[in-house]
Amino acid sequence: MQTAVKKRVAVIGAGISGLSCATHLQSLGFEVEVFEKSRGPSGRMSTRQGEGWSADHGAQYFTARDPLFKHALDAWIADGIVGRWNPRIGVFEGCRWRESSSNEPRYVANPGMNMIGKHLASTLTLHLNQTIDQLVPINNQWQLGSNESGLFASFFDFLVLALPAPQAAVLTKGLPSEIQEICYSVKMDGCWTVMARFSERPSLPFDAAFVNGKKISWICRNQSKPYRSGHESWTIHASAKWSQENIELTPQEASAQLLACAKQLGLDCSDAEISIHRWRYASGFTNPSPEFIFLPEFKLGLCGDWLNGGRVEGAWLSGRKLAGQIENI
């Protein structure tokens, strides 16, 4: 009896949506390869490592509402990968502070937000440091090429783009116009993020805070999260509006403005060691939400948080549900 040939899938992007899609397809018997331009998986669920310190500088936490995602969350908790975070949260609004009234359970990965990505990627064939810049449809299959390696010899039956919409738009130039229209239909904003390492803990009465009406939208003490060690470190996210309006500032210029704003809020970083990161595509999503996009005539799918509400849960569900569509072809 002849063994059926496994269908092959290429997933471009090793963020939470791409990894969710890839792991489920692999569990269904597909042969999956994931291509990622960075040196590690996780996308915006990232943790910056320094000498004696670390800081989550992308997604800060996540919530769970969908039963399918809750099932995955329960498994991560059982494996010790995820824990509940119970911070003291402040809110700055109308030039004054108040306590947050939100009591929705918040979860973080341990010991850094990148651990979920590392966990999901651990069983996958993962090609890191590969900037895919060629998509070649040939004989009802896909061939890929990267800036670093040129054309790969492999051919794939399906292609998944788990990328921010603007990056997917650039990559699909030359493909049918309907793909371009989908990608260009979404506006995504960037985010400037500052990480401050202190020798002593700042005397603030909260672990994290939502900030309204300022250049900064969020500040967080990383050591308030479970299993964090090392020197005291804080993450400062700029607002989406300010970040996008100032996305082309130099890191030094952006840092100076955000640190001045943080000082006004009571977080004086004058004696802190500072790092800064620019997320060029951090937020933005379609409304209404299609969850994912699958074009069976091209054997091409798109997934990501921008297609499903802009949250970590939405990203995971986007990839998971796209995998279910590919299974049925």
C-alpha positions as CSV (number, residue, x, y, z in Angstrom):
1,M,0.0,0.0,0.0
2,Q,1.4,3.4,-1.1
3,T,1.9,6.0,1.7
4,A,0.1,9.3,1.0
5,V,2.5,12.2,0.3
6,K,2.3,14.9,3.0
7,K,1.2,18.3,1.8
8,R,3.8,20.9,2.4
9,V,3.1,24.4,3.9
10,A,5.4,27.4,4.1
11,V,4.6,29.9,6.9
12,I,6.3,33.3,6.7
13,G,6.4,34.9,10.1
14,A,7.1,33.3,13.5
15,G,4.9,35.4,15.7
16,I,2.0,34.0,17.6
17,S,-0.4,33.7,14.6
18,G,2.1,32.0,12.4
19,L,3.2,29.6,15.1
20,S,-0.4,28.8,16.0
21,C,-1.2,28.0,12.4
22,A,2.0,26.0,11.9
23,T,1.7,23.8,15.0
24,H,-1.9,22.9,14.3
25,L,-1.1,22.1,10.7
26,Q,1.7,19.9,11.8
27,S,-0.6,18.1,14.3
28,L,-2.9,17.4,11.3
29,G,-0.1,15.7,9.4
30,F,1.1,18.5,7.1
31,E,4.8,19.1,6.6
32,V,5.4,22.6,7.8
33,E,8.4,25.0,7.5
34,V,8.4,28.4,9.1
35,F,10.5,31.3,7.9
36,E,11.4,34.2,10.1
37,K,13.5,37.3,9.5
38,S,14.6,37.8,13.1
39,R,17.0,35.7,15.1
40,G,14.3,34.1,17.2
41,P,10.5,33.4,17.2
42,S,7.7,35.2,19.0
43,G,7.3,38.4,17.0
44,R,5.8,41.2,19.2
45,M,5.6,38.8,22.2
46,S,9.2,39.6,22.8
47,T,11.6,40.0,25.7
48,R,14.8,42.1,25.6
49,Q,17.8,40.7,27.4
50,G,20.5,42.8,28.8
51,E,23.4,42.3,31.2
52,G,21.7,41.3,34.4
53,W,18.2,42.4,33.3
54,S,15.3,41.7,31.0
55,A,12.2,43.4,30.0
56,D,9.1,42.5,28.0
57,H,9.1,45.2,25.3
58,G,6.3,44.0,23.0
59,A,3.0,42.6,24.3
60,Q,2.8,43.1,28.0
61,Y,0.2,40.5,29.0
62,F,-2.8,38.8,27.5
63,T,-6.4,37.9,28.4
64,A,-8.5,34.9,27.4
65,R,-12.2,34.8,26.5
66,D,-12.6,32.3,23.6
67,P,-13.0,28.6,24.7
68,L,-10.5,27.4,22.1
69,F,-7.9,29.8,23.3
70,K,-8.7,29.0,27.0
71,H,-8.0,25.4,26.3
72,A,-4.6,26.2,24.9
73,L,-4.0,28.6,27.9
74,D,-4.9,25.8,30.4
75,A,-2.2,23.6,28.8
76,W,0.4,26.3,29.0
77,I,-0.4,26.9,32.6
78,A,-0.1,23.2,33.3
79,D,3.3,23.2,31.6
80,G,4.5,26.1,33.7
81,I,4.9,28.3,30.6
82,V,2.2,30.8,31.6
83,G,1.1,32.3,34.9
84,R,-1.5,34.8,36.1
85,W,-0.3,38.3,36.7
86,N,-1.9,40.3,39.5
87,P,-0.5,43.8,39.3
88,R,-1.5,47.0,41.1
89,I,-2.7,49.1,38.1
90,G,-3.0,52.9,38.0
91,V,-4.8,55.1,35.5
92,F,-3.6,58.6,34.6
93,E,-6.4,60.6,33.1
94,G,-7.4,64.3,33.3
95,C,-4.1,65.2,34.9
96,R,-4.7,62.9,37.9
97,W,-4.1,59.4,39.1
98,R,-6.7,56.8,40.1
99,E,-6.7,53.1,40.6
100,S,-7.9,50.8,37.8
101,S,-11.3,49.2,38.4
102,S,-10.6,46.4,35.9
103,N,-10.4,42.9,37.4
104,E,-10.2,40.8,34.2
105,P,-7.6,38.0,34.7
106,R,-4.3,38.9,33.0
107,Y,-1.7,36.3,32.0
108,V,2.0,36.5,31.2
109,A,4.5,33.9,29.9
110,N,7.3,32.8,32.2
111,P,10.0,34.0,32.6
112,G,9.4,36.3,29.6
113,M,6.7,36.9,27.1
114,N,8.8,35.3,24.4
115,M,8.4,31.8,26.0
116,I,5.1,31.0,24.3
117,G,6.7,31.5,20.9
118,K,9.7,29.4,21.9
119,H,7.4,26.7,23.2
120,L,5.3,26.6,20.0
121,A,8.4,26.7,17.8
122,S,10.2,23.9,19.6
123,T,8.8,21.1,17.5
124,L,8.8,23.0,14.1
125,T,11.2,23.3,11.3
126,L,12.2,27.0,11.8
127,H,14.4,29.0,9.4
128,L,15.7,32.1,11.3
129,N,17.4,35.1,9.9
130,Q,15.7,34.6,6.6
131,T,14.0,37.7,5.0
132,I,11.7,36.3,2.4
133,D,11.6,38.6,-0.6
134,Q,10.5,36.3,-3.4
135,L,7.2,34.5,-3.8
136,V,7.1,32.4,-7.0
137,P,3.9,30.6,-8.0
138,I,4.9,27.6,-10.1
139,N,3.0,24.5,-11.2
140,N,0.2,25.1,-8.6
141,Q,2.9,25.3,-5.9
142,W,4.9,28.1,-4.2
143,Q,8.7,28.6,-4.2
144,L,10.3,31.0,-1.8
145,G,13.5,33.1,-1.9
146,S,15.2,35.1,0.8
147,N,17.6,38.1,0.8
148,E,20.1,35.9,2.6
149,S,19.9,32.6,0.7
150,G,18.3,33.3,-2.7
151,L,15.7,30.8,-4.0
152,F,15.1,27.7,-1.9
153,A,15.0,24.4,-3.6
154,S,11.8,23.3,-1.9
155,F,8.3,23.7,-3.3
156,F,5.2,24.2,-1.1
157,D,1.5,23.3,-1.7
158,F,0.2,26.1,0.5
159,L,1.6,29.5,1.6
160,V,0.7,31.3,4.8
161,L,1.6,35.0,5.4
162,A,1.7,35.6,9.1
163,L,2.9,39.2,8.7
164,P,1.7,42.7,9.4
165,A,-0.5,43.9,6.6
166,P,2.1,46.4,5.2
167,Q,4.8,43.8,5.0
168,A,2.4,41.3,3.4
169,A,1.5,44.0,0.8
170,V,5.2,44.5,-0.2
171,L,5.8,40.8,-0.4
172,T,2.8,40.1,-2.6
173,K,3.6,42.8,-5.3
174,G,3.1,41.1,-8.6
175,L,0.5,38.7,-7.4
176,P,-3.2,39.1,-8.2
177,S,-4.7,42.6,-7.3
178,E,-7.2,41.2,-4.8
179,I,-4.4,40.1,-2.5
180,Q,-2.9,43.6,-2.7
181,E,-6.3,45.2,-1.9
182,I,-6.7,43.1,1.2
183,C,-3.2,44.0,2.5
184,Y,-3.6,47.7,1.7
185,S,-7.0,48.0,3.4
186,V,-5.5,48.1,6.9
187,K,-3.6,51.0,8.5
188,M,-1.1,49.9,11.1
189,D,0.6,52.3,13.6
190,G,4.0,51.9,15.0
191,C,5.1,52.1,18.6
192,W,8.2,53.5,20.3
193,T,9.2,51.5,23.4
194,V,11.7,52.5,26.0
195,M,13.2,50.1,28.5
196,A,14.8,51.6,31.7
197,R,17.0,49.6,34.1
198,F,17.4,51.0,37.6
199,S,19.8,50.2,40.4
200,E,17.0,50.7,42.9
201,R,13.2,50.4,42.6
202,P,11.4,53.7,41.8
203,S,8.9,54.7,44.5
204,L,5.7,54.5,42.5
205,P,2.5,53.2,44.1
206,F,1.6,50.8,41.3
207,D,3.1,48.1,39.2
208,A,1.7,49.2,35.9
209,A,-0.4,52.1,34.5
210,F,-2.5,53.1,31.6
211,V,-1.8,56.6,30.6
212,N,-4.4,58.7,28.6
213,G,-3.8,61.9,26.7
214,K,0.0,61.8,26.8
215,K,2.9,60.7,24.6
216,I,3.1,57.6,26.8
217,S,0.2,55.1,26.9
218,W,1.6,52.4,29.3
219,I,4.3,51.9,31.9
220,C,5.1,48.7,33.6
221,R,7.5,47.3,36.3
222,N,8.8,44.0,34.8
223,Q,9.7,42.6,38.3
224,S,6.0,42.6,39.2
225,K,5.4,39.7,36.9
226,P,6.0,36.1,38.0
227,Y,9.5,34.5,37.7
228,R,11.2,37.8,36.7
229,S,14.7,38.2,38.1
230,G,17.6,40.5,37.7
231,H,17.9,44.3,38.0
232,E,14.8,46.5,38.3
233,S,13.5,47.3,34.9
234,W,10.5,49.2,33.5
235,T,8.9,49.2,30.1
236,I,7.4,52.4,28.7
237,H,5.2,52.3,25.6
238,A,4.4,55.4,23.6
239,S,0.9,56.0,22.4
240,A,0.0,54.7,18.9
241,K,-0.9,58.3,17.8
242,W,2.3,59.9,19.0
243,S,4.4,57.0,17.8
244,Q,3.0,57.1,14.2
245,E,3.3,60.8,14.0
246,N,7.0,60.5,15.2
247,I,7.9,57.2,13.7
248,E,10.9,58.6,11.8
249,L,12.6,60.3,14.8
250,T,16.0,59.1,15.7
251,P,16.1,56.7,18.7
252,Q,17.8,59.5,20.7
253,E,15.1,62.0,19.9
254,A,12.2,59.6,20.7
255,S,13.8,58.5,23.9
256,A,14.4,62.1,25.1
257,Q,10.7,63.0,24.6
258,L,9.3,59.9,26.2
259,L,11.6,60.1,29.2
260,A,10.6,63.7,29.8
261,C,7.0,62.6,29.7
262,A,7.7,59.7,32.1
263,K,9.4,62.1,34.6
264,Q,6.2,64.3,34.5
265,L,4.2,61.2,35.5
266,G,6.6,60.4,38.4
267,L,8.9,57.9,36.8
268,D,12.3,59.6,36.8
269,C,14.8,57.7,34.6
270,S,17.7,60.2,35.0
271,D,19.9,57.5,36.6
272,A,18.6,54.6,34.6
273,E,20.3,52.6,31.8
274,I,18.1,53.2,28.7
275,S,17.3,51.0,25.7
276,I,14.8,51.9,23.0
277,H,13.0,49.9,20.3
278,R,10.8,51.0,17.4
279,W,8.0,48.7,16.4
280,R,7.1,49.9,13.0
281,Y,3.9,47.9,12.8
282,A,2.5,47.5,16.3
283,S,-1.3,48.0,16.1
284,G,-4.2,48.3,13.8
285,F,-7.0,45.9,12.7
286,T,-9.9,45.5,10.4
287,N,-13.4,46.3,11.4
288,P,-15.4,44.1,11.0
289,S,-13.0,41.3,11.7
290,P,-12.7,38.5,9.1
291,E,-10.5,36.5,11.6
292,F,-8.2,35.3,8.8
293,I,-8.2,35.3,5.0
294,F,-7.9,32.2,2.8
295,L,-7.8,32.3,-1.0
296,P,-8.1,28.6,-2.0
297,E,-7.6,29.4,-5.7
298,F,-4.1,30.6,-4.9
299,K,-3.5,28.2,-2.0
300,L,-2.7,31.4,0.0
301,G,-3.7,32.4,3.5
302,L,-3.1,35.4,5.7
303,C,-3.4,35.5,9.5
304,G,-2.4,37.9,12.3
305,D,-3.8,40.0,15.1
306,W,-4.7,42.7,12.5
307,L,-7.3,40.4,11.1
308,N,-8.8,39.5,14.4
309,G,-9.1,42.3,16.9
310,G,-5.5,43.2,17.5
311,R,-4.9,41.1,20.6
312,V,-2.7,38.2,21.5
313,E,-5.8,35.9,21.7
314,G,-7.0,37.2,18.4
315,A,-3.6,36.5,16.7
316,W,-3.5,32.9,18.1
317,L,-7.1,32.2,16.9
318,S,-6.4,33.8,13.5
319,G,-3.7,31.3,12.8
320,R,-5.5,28.3,14.4
321,K,-8.7,28.9,12.3
322,L,-6.7,29.5,9.1
323,A,-5.1,26.1,9.7
324,G,-8.6,24.5,9.9
325,Q,-9.5,26.0,6.5
326,I,-6.3,24.6,4.9
327,E,-7.1,21.2,6.4
328,N,-10.4,21.1,4.4
329,I,-8.8,21.7,1.0
